[in-house]
Every structure is written in C-alpha cells, then in structure tokens.
C-alpha cells in the first residue's frame, strides 16, 4: 500500500509538472504531518464515505484517494482561478495561472486513475465570502459569483450522511461556524469532522473561534486538537 508520504510527494510532483510552483502548492496545501494524521484517523475508523470541503488544487484530495482505496469522496470547492490566491493570502507568489482549482484536481485524479471514485462539485458550501474586503477583491478580479452557488445542503442531501468530513475551506470564524452547523446534521453518529489549520497563528485562532461558537450550540460534541488538526466527534 502506498504511504502518505509517497502519495503526497507524487501529487506535488505531478502538479509542479503542470506549471504550478512547488513552494506555492505546499504553502496552501496539507503538510505531511497533517496528512498522515488525517489518513491514520480515517483508517482507524474505516471511513469510506468522505466529504472534502476546500480541495484547492488536489494534494489532500489525491492523498485521500490513493491511501484510502475503498473510499468514495465528494469534493466541494469554490473553484477560483489559482492566481486569485495571491489577492486573498498574505504570502505572495509569482503565480500567473488562470486555470481554476478543480481543473488541476481533475487532472491529478485522472493521472492517478482514481477519478471514478470522486464527485467534484463547484460552489460554496454553507456561505459565500463573509468578509467584504475579500468579496470585493474577487469581484474586481472579474469573478461572477452567480456562477458559484451555495450548494452544501444540496450536496449533503444527495450524497450524505458521511463517515468523515475534512473541512479546509474558508478559515474565517463566521464561515467555519456555518460550515460546521450545516455539516453536523449529515455526519453519521460514529463519524468525524476533521478541521485543518487549527494552530495558534492568525488563521488557527479564527478556526478555533468558529469551533467554539459551534460547540456552544452543540455541547454534546467533543473537540480535540492534534497539532494543526482538529477533530469533532
């Protein structure tokens, strides 16, 4: 069986060959330690029906598909142009690629011959941009947000309930809280929600605050943190 390290490296190498700067991909994708935790948790609980929210260009997506060969995975992403990330993130890269996220996700999954186990959906999960500054940047770039509807409930009704949801989308407090509120009704009783980037940096604090707001309304839920990975069960 392929290791998480091998799967992640193969995905990064392939995407680099498609013209994406490796440092750029790694900066915005799941790190090796986090990917290993994600897969270990999934294997322990035998997660087979998975929802990934926030695929970016497909590193974590490929790792899930390669390391969990019995799984069926639904991916939801706003599918923005890759270069738009430079307008939305603090760290800047010389990225001039107008292809969108799911273009690369589909390419990498086809490359590994695992696309048939995936369902790729373009849209927002529970809400659009909660931050007006980011919204303005996206609109000024030329994105027609009417092409990207809020599709989370529709997806959950059609494909849920899920054994696992991997949440790595908008890290702002309001978005995290809304994503979790919607997700909570479509996770199996023994299932798990895994959140990425719950560390002590700015975005980690935003994610944690979103989780805290969610837990106030769902006190029966448990939240555990392992480095940059958070688990709600």
Helices and strands as residue ranges (DSSP letters): H 4-17, H 22-28, H 32-45, E 49-53, H 59-67, E 72-77, G 82-84, H 85-88, H 101-111, G 115-117, E 118-122, H 132-141, G 145-147, H 152-159, E 162-167, H 173-183, G 184-186, E 187-196, H 202-217, E 223-226, E 229-232
